């Protein structure tokens, strides 16, 4: 079991910009926009960064949104 920290930075060039080329849904690969490093399939990349996405989403929620649900 690895304890390697997951980072949105490209391991080759350090860039954070990503791109998704055209393809079939659930088969998209995430690539570094600068050097083209392949991060793998989008769903796998998303699962690795889920904790970061959850944190950002919680900061974006408006307090009134919870009262409406």
SULQUI-V636607 format. One record per residue. N is the residue number from 0. RES is the residue in one small letter. PHI is phi as a letter, one per 40 degrees, with the letter a starting at -180 (NA if undefined). Layout:
[[N | RES | PHI] [N | RES | PHI]]
//
This chain:
[[0 | x | NA] [1 | x | c] [2 | x | b] [3 | x | c] [4 | x | c] [5 | x | c] [6 | x | b] [7 | x | c] [8 | x | c] [9 | x | c] [10 | x | c] [11 | x | c] [12 | x | b] [13 | x | g] [14 | x | c] [15 | x | b] [16 | x | c] [17 | x | b] [18 | x | a] [19 | x | b] [20 | x | c] [21 | x | d] [22 | x | i] [23 | x | c] [24 | x | d] [25 | x | g] [26 | x | b] [27 | x | c] [28 | x | b] [29 | x | c] [30 | x | b] [31 | x | c] [32 | x | c] [33 | x | c] [34 | x | b] [35 | x | g] [36 | x | d] [37 | x | c] [38 | x | c] [39 | x | h] [40 | x | c] [41 | x | d] [42 | x | c] [43 | x | c] [44 | x | c] [45 | x | c] [46 | x | c] [47 | x | c] [48 | x | b] [49 | x | d] [50 | x | c] [51 | x | c] [52 | x | c] [53 | x | c] [54 | x | c] [55 | x | c] [56 | x | c] [57 | x | c] [58 | x | c] [59 | x | c] [60 | x | c] [61 | x | c] [62 | x | d] [63 | x | c] [64 | x | c] [65 | x | c] [66 | x | c] [67 | x | c] [68 | x | c]]
//
